[in-house]
Amino acid sequence: MESVKKTEYRAPALEKGLDILELLAQQDEPLTKKQIAESLDRSINEIFRMLSVLVEKQFIEYDSYTSTYALTLKMFALSNQHPPIAQLLKRATPLMEDICNKVNQSCHMSAYSNGEMTVIARQESPYKMGFSLRLGSVIDICSSGSGIVFLSFLSEEKRQSVLDRLDATPEEKAHALSHVEATRERGYYVGESPQIMGVTNISLPIFGVLGDVLATITIPYMTLNSNTVHHHIEDLENTKRELIELASKLNQNLS
């Protein structure tokens, strides 16, 4: 029997553009044209037109003062126009604002896609001090409340598939897995931030209509002394209860 040979279709220009976007997405700082070319092992002439098109389409922005390129939030915005996420963000925004005003803490929502947890919504504390993440920030799945909650409510097969894609050490994966059972039983995660002293992560899942984890919502609770800051700070237990109620409202709204 004659074997069927797969035809490989290539789109060099598209591949070049995607390579540029992926490179810029991984950077903390904007890059010059030369840096981009060197990182992708291409000549400046090869990427010049593609950079111009990406700037024109507003996927990247060019700073004429520093002669550098950086990623815009256009792809992030496009991904959040997907109906379930768009609906969730619309409903969550006023609720997140309310809870932050009530407990004087910040709040953020994250969603998983292609091996990463990304902050898709955020609300800062109304108080002058607080801890918050930038919109579009990528969260370490194995070392965050958001990531642990996401892993906890996956099937065992899906959880392993996610872990296999992560660039995490065996110890980091074991740490995350050690919290799965308790998190599933409680329905939420509470634990000290491994990165920031004095911050306790309170994280809950937000379920879609099919019972899948559509997103996670987290309050990075910053421990403050109400007596010395002369401002009411809701305690951890009450803050947790408020966040549980908020997540419950979002789950119901998605039904």
RAMOPE-V355779 format. One record per pair of residues at least 12 apart in sequence whose ideal C-beta (glycine too) atoms are under 7 Angstrom apart, sorted by the first residue. I is the first residue (numbers start at 0). J is the second residue. If there is no record, write none. Layout:
[[I,J] [I,J]]
This chain:
[[12,49] [15,45] [15,46] [15,49] [16,49] [16,53] [18,39] [19,35] [19,46] [19,49] [19,50] [19,53] [20,58] [20,70] [22,35] [22,38] [22,39] [23,59] [23,68] [23,69] [23,70] [24,70] [29,62] [29,65] [29,67] [29,68] [29,69] [30,67] [30,68] [31,66] [31,67] [32,50] [35,68] [50,68] [57,71] [57,73] [58,71] [58,73] [58,74] [59,71] [72,135] [75,135] [79,119] [83,207] [83,213] [84,110] [84,119] [87,205] [87,213] [87,214] [87,249] [87,253] [88,119] [88,120] [90,249] [90,252] [91,108] [91,120] [91,249] [92,120] [94,245] [94,248] [95,120] [95,122] [96,122] [98,241] [98,242] [98,245] [99,122] [99,123] [99,124] [99,125] [100,125] [101,233] [101,241] [102,233] [102,238] [102,241] [103,124] [103,125] [103,126] [103,230] [103,231] [103,232] [103,233] [104,124] [104,129] [104,218] [104,220] [104,221] [104,238] [105,122] [105,123] [105,124] [105,129] [105,130] [105,131] [105,219] [106,122] [106,216] [106,218] [107,120] [107,121] [107,131] [107,132] [107,217] [108,120] [108,214] [108,216] [109,138] [109,145] [109,214] [109,215] [110,214] [111,149] [114,164] [114,165] [115,137] [116,137] [116,138] [116,140] [116,145] [116,146] [116,149] [117,135] [117,137] [118,132] [118,133] [118,134] [118,135] [118,136] [118,138] [119,214] [121,134] [126,230] [128,221] [128,223] [129,221] [130,195] [130,198] [130,219] [130,221] [140,165] [141,165] [141,167] [141,171] [141,172] [141,174] [141,175] [142,171] [142,193] [143,200] [144,188] [144,190] [144,200] [144,201] [144,202] [144,217] [145,202] [145,215] [145,217] [146,175] [147,175] [147,178] [147,182] [147,188] [147,202] [148,182] [148,188] [148,202] [148,203] [148,204] [148,215] [149,212] [149,215] [150,175] [150,179] [151,179] [151,182] [151,183] [152,183] [152,204] [152,212] [153,212] [187,201] [187,202] [187,203] [187,243] [188,200] [188,202] [189,201] [189,239] [192,219] [197,221] [197,222] [198,219] [198,220] [198,221] [199,220] [199,235] [200,217] [200,219] [201,217] [201,218] [201,220] [201,238] [201,239] [201,242] [202,215] [202,217] [203,215] [203,216] [203,242] [203,243] [203,246] [205,246] [205,249] [205,250] [206,250] [206,253] [207,253] [208,253] [208,254] [213,253] [216,242] [216,245] [216,246] [218,238] [218,242] [220,235] [220,238]]
